[in-house]
Amino acid sequence: MSNKKIRTLNDLLDAAAAPRSRPGGFITPSEHLNYRDLRSRVLQTAAGLHAAGIDRGDRVALVLRNDISFIVSYFALARLGAIAVPINFMVQKPKDLAYMLSDCRAKAAVTQTEFLPGLRAAAKRTPSLRTLWLTDSESESPQERSFTELLSGGREPLPHREISESDLAGILYTAGTTGVPKGVMLTHRNLITNCAAAASHMGLRRKDVMLCILPMFHAFAWTANVLVPMWGGVKVVVAPGVTPAKPWLKLMARHGVTIFTAIPQLYAVLAKEAVGVKRFVLRWWFFRRVRMAVSGAAPLNPVVARRFEARLHVPILEGYGLTETSPIATINPPAGRRPGTVGLPIAGVRLKIAGPDGRSQPTGNDGEVCVQGDCVMQGYYNQPEATAEVLSAEGWLKTGDVGSLDADGYLTIKDRIKDMIIVKGLKVFSAQVEAALLEHPAVAEAAVIGVPDEIGDETVKAFIVLRRGVAADRAALLRFCQQRLDNYKRPRDITIVESLPKNALQKVLKTVLRRQEIARRRART
């Protein structure tokens, strides 16, 4: 698709729905909506929202599981020049919901019945919030209305609105693991340039079918599984979520998915399951047409990548990005992929590896990864100081990740700066220690943190989840590390746990592990 006339989400939808465009669309367990019919529903919904008082610049929260209504709502708001605010549906504490809704001054929310308790309580603390639109209920009250009401006929079509590429399209709240959540402001230009470059980089084909199982409230799923396929005019199979797996595996087989997008934790599970008879079923039934897998949202452990590719015979293209980069910054090209790296910058993205003084580091040296380009956010909503901390006047975004560039421009991510452990002045990358632990046949998951000691140094601490039915003790694991890691990198303590704390995208919450470990040690002294 040519990008000469596509500057906004509205342009993208119009182009995808044009008569000569490829016959793609979204497929859910209950319906199949091609792009032309999607556009028709978006226009109806936009007219309904306008009649209900939503206008240019208004913020509307989307608290939804993956569904056509999420896509329709987002694009209907874009039609009006309003701003979508996707919110993690796993955030259900009224205090946390109220913070985000109040911070962006949300005027309404589109949601599902299961999330009503938290939203009702949050609404009492959010004066700006007037209406909750329910996509799965017909019951109505002055504050809670049926989403189908927006689709009722008889309304005059909205007159054409000129939406600028510099207008805000969405505000996406970060997880807030180091403080209160921050609203990342993304414009139409951010999203459109990012999806166009990513689609070109991946080399989409006419008959490709993509799978969306990651939550659409997250920037990775929204861009990679909604906007990218729309740009390429291909079909997307949409499942409500990652668990349970059986429904989306059946959808994969039924619709012949060719591009599989997931996070590292899911690749680890699939690699573990793809053994013996299960390997035959996964490989020859569910993954038989998959030609490419894409990994993002967190670092992919090389051990997991090797196991997945060896057992399912599908190459993984690892990429890198943040919500603040819309989110894709780099990805391995299908031809010339380099395992262990997160690939090359997509078109329009520039990288530099910065030292403590902010200057670019020589090739191969470690430093903070910085990103510049049309994908970089406009800033954090209502937080100019937080914006100034990470975004320079020249548009360089400090990512907080440690990485290096090789001579060919491939980026390798070593760790988060906050996850880097300093042992007697020496740097220890937690990801490297985790990779070593995952080599042990009994280890299913590993998380490594640094714990401050009484003299201000840090010690390496590991948390391990064992494979089901496999035994290993702490002493054996420590001996295993002695064979694979330098002395200063070895864990001084290992705790075997049933599970690790994770967020909605199954990222391990190391802040929780640190907090619990520090509290445990204080209680012991």
Long-range contacts (C-beta under 8 A, 24 or more apart in sequence): 1-196, 1-199, 1-231, 1-232, 1-233, 3-192, 3-196, 6-192, 6-196, 6-231, 7-165, 7-188, 7-189, 7-192, 8-78, 8-163, 8-164, 8-165, 8-167, 8-169, 8-188, 8-192, 9-74, 9-75, 9-78, 9-169, 9-188, 9-191, 9-192, 9-227, 10-75, 10-78, 10-79, 10-163, 11-192, 12-192, 12-195, 12-227, 12-230, 12-231, 13-38, 13-39, 13-42, 13-75, 13-230, 14-39, 16-230, 16-231, 16-233, 21-233, 22-206, 22-232, 22-233, 22-234, 23-233, 24-229, 24-230, 24-232, 24-233, 24-234, 24-235, 24-236, 25-235, 25-236, 26-68, 26-71, 26-235, 26-236, 26-238, 27-235, 27-236, 27-237, 27-238, 27-251, 27-255, 28-67, 28-68, 28-238, 28-239, 29-239, 29-247, 29-251, 31-68, 33-68, 35-230, 35-233, 38-68, 38-71, 38-72, 38-75, 41-68, 41-72, 41-151, 42-72, 42-75, 42-76, 42-79, 43-76, 43-79, 43-157, 43-158, 44-150, 44-151, 44-153, 44-155, 45-72, 45-73, 45-76, 45-150, 45-151, 46-76, 46-77, 46-79, 46-80, 46-158, 47-150, 47-155, 47-156, 47-157, 47-158, 48-149, 48-150, 48-151, 48-152, 48-155, 49-76, 49-77, 49-80, 49-82, 49-150, 50-80, 50-158, 51-155, 52-108, 52-131, 52-145, 52-150, 53-107, 53-130, 54-80, 54-82, 54-107, 54-108, 55-80, 55-81, 55-82, 56-80, 56-81, 56-82, 56-161, 57-81, 57-82, 57-83, 58-82, 58-83, 58-107, 58-108, 59-83, 59-85, 59-104, 59-105, 59-106, 59-107, 59-171, 60-84, 60-85, 60-106, 60-107, 60-108, 60-109, 60-110, 61-85, 61-86, 61-87, 61-100, 61-101, 61-104, 61-106, 61-108, 61-109, 61-110, 61-111, 62-86, 62-87, 62-109, 62-110, 62-111, 62-217, 63-87, 63-89, 63-109, 63-110, 63-111, 63-112, 63-115, 63-119, 63-217, 64-89, 64-110, 64-111, 64-112, 64-135, 64-216, 64-217, 65-89, 65-112, 65-215, 65-240, 65-241, 66-212, 66-213, 66-215, 66-216, 66-221, 66-238, 66-239, 66-240, 66-241, 67-135, 67-238, 67-240, 68-238, 69-110, 69-135, 69-147, 70-110, 70-216, 71-216, 71-226, 73-110, 74-170, 74-222, 76-150, 78-163, 78-169, 78-188, 79-158, 79-161, 79-163, 80-158, 80-161, 81-161, 81-163, 81-167, 83-168, 83-169, 83-170, 83-171, 84-169, 84-170, 84-171, 85-170, 85-171, 85-172, 85-173, 85-183, 86-170, 86-172, 86-216, 86-217, 86-218, 86-222, 87-173, 87-217, 88-173, 88-175, 88-215, 88-217, 88-218, 88-503, 88-504, 89-115, 89-215, 89-217, 89-504, 90-503, 90-504, 91-118, 92-117, 92-118, 93-118, 94-118, 94-121, 94-122, 94-124, 94-125, 95-122, 95-125, 96-181, 97-121, 97-122, 98-122, 98-125, 98-126, 99-180, 99-181, 100-173, 100-181, 100-183, 101-126, 101-128, 101-129, 102-126, 102-127, 102-128, 103-181, 103-183, 103-381, 103-382, 104-171, 104-183, 104-381, 107-131, 108-132, 108-133, 109-133, 110-135, 110-147, 111-135, 112-136, 113-137, 116-144, 163-188, 164-188, 165-189, 165-192, 168-378, 171-381, 172-217, 172-219, 172-323, 174-323, 175-503, 177-509, 177-511, 178-418, 178-511, 182-380, 182-381, 182-383, 182-386, 183-380, 183-381, 183-382, 183-383, 184-219, 184-323, 184-324, 184-377, 184-380, 184-381, 185-377, 185-378, 185-379, 185-380, 185-381, 186-219, 186-326, 186-377, 186-378, 187-378, 189-374, 190-326, 190-374, 190-375, 190-376, 190-377, 190-378, 191-223, 191-227, 191-326, 192-227, 193-326, 193-348, 193-373, 193-374, 193-375, 194-223, 194-227, 194-325, 194-326, 194-327, 194-328, 194-346, 194-374, 194-375, 195-223, 195-227, 195-228, 195-230, 195-231, 196-231, 196-347, 197-328, 197-346, 197-347, 197-348, 197-349, 197-375, 198-223, 198-224, 198-228, 198-328, 198-331, 198-346, 199-228, 199-231, 199-232, 200-346, 200-347, 201-331, 201-333, 201-344, 201-346, 201-347, 202-228, 202-259, 202-292, 202-294, 202-317, 202-331, 202-334, 203-333, 203-334, 204-228, 204-229, 204-231, 204-232, 204-234, 204-259, 205-234, 205-258, 206-233, 206-234, 207-234, 207-258, 208-232, 208-234, 208-235, 208-258, 208-259, 209-234, 209-235, 209-236, 209-237, 209-255, 209-256, 209-257, 209-258, 209-259, 209-289, 210-234, 210-235, 210-236, 210-237, 210-257, 210-258, 210-259, 210-261, 211-236, 211-237, 211-239, 211-248, 211-251, 211-252, 211-257, 211-259, 211-260, 211-261, 212-236, 212-237, 212-238, 212-239, 212-261, 213-239, 213-241, 213-242, 213-248, 213-261, 213-262, 214-242, 214-261, 214-262, 214-263, 214-297, 214-505, 215-241, 215-504, 215-505, 217-504, 218-297, 218-323, 218-504, 218-505, 219-321, 219-322, 219-323, 219-326, 219-327, 220-263, 220-296, 220-297, 220-321, 220-327, 220-328, 220-505, 221-261, 223-326, 223-327, 223-328, 224-261, 224-294, 224-296, 224-328, 225-261, 242-266, 242-506, 249-286, 252-286, 252-287, 252-290, 253-285, 253-286, 253-288, 256-289, 257-289, 257-290, 258-289, 258-290, 258-291, 258-292, 259-290, 259-291, 259-292, 259-293, 259-294, 260-287, 260-290, 260-292, 260-293, 260-294, 260-314, 261-293, 261-294, 261-295, 261-296, 262-293, 262-294, 262-295, 263-295, 263-296, 263-297, 263-298, 263-505, 263-506, 263-507, 264-295, 264-297, 264-298, 264-299, 264-300, 264-301, 264-304, 265-298, 265-502, 265-506, 265-507, 266-506, 267-293, 267-295, 267-300, 267-304, 267-305, 267-308, 267-316, 268-301, 268-304, 268-308, 268-444, 268-445, 270-308, 270-312, 271-304, 271-307, 271-308, 271-311, 271-312, 272-307, 272-444, 272-467, 274-307, 274-308, 274-311, 274-312, 275-311, 279-311, 279-312, 282-311, 282-312, 283-311, 283-312, 283-313, 287-312, 287-314, 290-314, 292-317, 292-334, 293-317, 294-318, 294-319, 294-331, 295-319, 296-320, 296-321, 296-327, 296-328, 296-331, 297-505, 297-507, 298-505, 298-507, 299-342, 299-413, 299-415, 299-431, 301-431, 301-434, 301-435, 301-438, 302-339, 302-340, 302-435, 303-435, 303-438, 303-439, 304-438, 305-339, 306-339, 317-343, 318-342, 318-343, 319-343, 320-411, 320-413, 321-375, 322-371, 322-397, 322-399, 323-377, 324-376, 324-377, 324-390, 324-397, 324-399, 325-349, 325-371, 325-373, 325-375, 325-376, 325-377, 325-397, 325-399, 326-375, 326-376, 326-377, 327-375, 328-375, 329-371, 329-373, 329-375, 330-411, 338-408, 338-410, 340-412, 341-406, 341-410, 341-411, 341-412, 342-410, 342-411, 342-412, 342-413, 343-410, 343-411, 344-408, 344-409, 344-410, 344-411, 345-373, 345-409, 345-411, 346-375, 348-373, 348-374, 348-375, 349-373, 349-375, 351-405, 351-409, 351-411, 352-396, 353-403, 353-404, 353-405, 354-398, 361-404, 363-404, 363-405, 363-406, 363-407, 364-404, 364-405, 364-406, 364-407, 365-404, 366-402, 366-403, 366-404, 366-414, 366-427, 367-402, 367-403, 367-404, 368-398, 368-399, 368-400, 368-401, 368-402, 368-403, 368-417, 369-399, 369-401, 369-402, 369-403, 369-411, 369-413, 370-396, 370-397, 370-398, 370-399, 371-396, 371-397, 371-399, 372-396, 372-397, 402-429, 419-449, 419-450, 419-510, 420-450, 421-448, 421-449, 421-450, 421-458, 421-460, 422-450, 422-457, 422-458, 423-450, 423-457, 423-458, 423-459, 423-460, 423-488, 423-489, 424-457, 424-488, 426-488, 428-460, 428-488, 428-489, 430-460, 430-510, 432-485, 432-489, 433-460, 433-462, 433-481, 433-485, 433-489, 433-490, 433-491, 434-462, 436-481, 436-484, 436-485, 437-462, 437-464, 437-477, 437-480, 437-481, 437-491, 439-480, 439-484, 440-472, 440-477, 440-480, 441-467, 441-470, 442-466, 442-467, 442-470, 442-471, 442-472, 443-467, 443-472, 443-477, 444-468, 445-500, 445-508, 447-500, 447-508, 447-510, 447-513, 448-491, 449-510, 449-513, 449-514, 449-517, 450-514, 451-514, 451-517, 451-518, 451-521, 452-518, 459-492, 459-493, 460-489, 460-490, 460-491, 460-492, 461-491, 461-492, 461-493, 461-494, 461-495, 461-517, 462-491, 462-493, 462-494, 462-495, 463-494, 463-495, 463-497, 463-500, 463-513, 464-494, 464-495, 464-496, 464-497, 465-496, 465-497, 465-498, 465-499, 465-500, 466-496, 472-496
